[in-house]
Amino acid sequence: IILLVMNLYDYILSEFEYDREVASMFCSVFEYREEPKDKLLIKQGNHSHNVIFFENGLARTCYRKGSKDITHFFYGEGTFYLSTEVVFLERDNIFDIQTLEKCCMRVTQFDKLRQLADRNPKIYHFILKEFSRNIRKTNDKIYGLQFNSAKERYLHLMNEYPDILQRSPLGHIASYLGMTQQRLSNVRREYILDLKKH
């Protein structure tokens, strides 16, 4: 596996049209943090306002109830995590967020970003854009679970995270796709057979 690194400053610099002053201002409120594999970063029921940017590594959000453990989303290099339930709806967080690999992250509190956004329209619009991405991602997943076939959902995930099979346990992938591990194995087998035919 080739491990990728997406530095926060480089990511933000491109988003802010290479305005170094604004990029530096944005990054200044984040602190660097490393966490080991299988670390629970935020617990279900917590009221954390943390914003996390993953520079390296893989994590997931998941529901846990009784014996059920269902992956909601994966977070890889170059992605932000923020609990919209906590920040905007004033509800307790409904997910755990857990590292699946050693993760290098930048972490801040949402209130610090809000203060920057109040002073700078570029940061304000960037935050809105990130929320829009998260909403679109959630809507796409709901649509996929309701209307797409198991194979279509699998292909969509492979397009988004090509190396996910080498980085995450199959059980997490299967629950994310809304299928059993056996069904996932069958879909993978069908996909490989299709590739050999072409």
N, C-alpha and C positions, 0 to 999 in steps of 0.2 A: 504494500500500500504506500503510495506517495502522499505524505501528509502535507496539506496545504496550510498556508498562513495568510490571513487577511488582516493586515494592520489597520487599526481603527483610523488613524490619521490619514492613511492613503485612501481608505474607503470614503471618508468624509470629504477629503479634498476633491475627489472627483464629483461627489454629489453637490458640492458648493461651487462648482465651476472653477476650481483651482484658486479660490479665494483663501490664501494661507492664513490671513488674520482671523477669519470666521472659523476656519477649520481648527486652528489652535485654540480659540476661545471655547469651542464645543468640546474638544478633547480634554481641556484643562480640568473639567469637573469629574472626569473618570479616574478611577484608580485601578492599577494592574493587579490581577489576582490569578493564581494557579490553583486548581483543585484536582485531586486524583480521580481515577476511574471509580464509578459507583458511588460518588458523593451526592448526597441529597442537598441541593443548593437552596431550595425553598420548599417548605412543607405545605401540603394541602391544609386549608384552614388558617394559614398564616395571613397577615395583613401587610406583607412586604411591598414597598413601592420601588424596589430595585429595578433598574434598567440594566440589562446585561448585553454586551456585544461579544460574540464569540470570535476570537482571532484564530484559534486553533482548537481542534477537537470536536467531539460530537456529544450532544445532550438531547434529552427528550422531555416533553411534558406528558404526564399520564394521570389518568383517573385510577384511584385504588378504592375499592369497596368490597369488604369481605375478602373472598379469594380472587376476585376479579382485578386484573391489572391491564388497562387498555391505554395504549399509546395514542396521544392526541396529535402531537407534532414532533418532528425532529428539528434540531437546531445545529447547523454546521457552520463552517467558516463563513464570515461575512454576514451573519444574521443577528438581529436584535430580538431580545425577549423582554416583554413587559406584560404584567397582568392587567388587562383592561377592566376586569371585574373589580379589582381593588382600587385602581386610580380613578375610574370614571363612575362606577356604579356603587362604590363604597361597600362592596361585599367582600367577604373572606375569599381568599384564593381557592379556586376549585380544583387546582392541579398540584401535583408534586412536580418539581423539575429536578432531573437526575442526570449526572454525567454518565456517558457510556464509554468515554475515553478520558484520559488526562486532558483537561481543558485549560487553555490560556484565555483569560477574559479581561474585559474592561467593565467596571461596575460603577454605577452612580445611583443617586436617588432621583426620582422623576421631578421632584420639586426644584432641584438644581437646574434641570433642563427647562422647566417652565419659566424660571427666572431669566434664563438666557433668551428664551423665546419672546418674552415680554420686551426685551431690549433690541432684538434683532429679527427682522422679518424673514431672513433666509433660514434661520434656525426654526422659526415657527412653521414655515412651509415644509421644511424637511420632516419635522415631527408629524405633521398632518399626512405627508406622503408615506411615512413608515406605518402609520395606523391604517391608511388605505390599503397598503400591501397586505397587512395582517388580516384585514376584513376580507379582501379578495381571496386570500389563501384559505380562510375558513369557509367562505362560500363555495369555492371550488371543491373543497373536500366534501362538503355536504352534498353538492350536486353529484360528485363522483360516486359516493356511497349509495345515492338514490337511483341514479340512472345509468352509470357505467358498469360494464361487465367486470368480472374479477380480473380478466386479462388486461383490460383497458386501465384499471386502477394500478395494476402492477407496472405496466409500461410507463404510466405517468410518473410513478415514484422513481423508476430507473432513470427517467429523463432528468428528474430533479436532483437525485442523489445516486449517480451511476455506481458508486462503490459501497452503497449502503449494506449490501449482503456481506461484505467483508468487515463491516464496522459495528454492526448491531446484531444482537441475538435474533433468530428467526421469529421467536414468539412475539417480540416487540413489533417487528415488521408486519406480521400477520394481523395482530390486533389493530395496528394503524390502518391496514387495508380493509378491515372489517371481514376477515375470513379466518378459518382455522389454519393451523400449521400444515395440516394434511392438504388442504385446498391450495395453500401457497406452494407447496412442493409440486403439486400437479400442474399449477399454472407455470411454474418455472420450467418443468419438464416439457410442457407444450411449447413454450417460447423457444427453448433450445432446439427442439425438433423442427420448428418453423425456420429457424436460422440455418439449419443444416440443409433444408430443402432449397434455399435460395443461393 
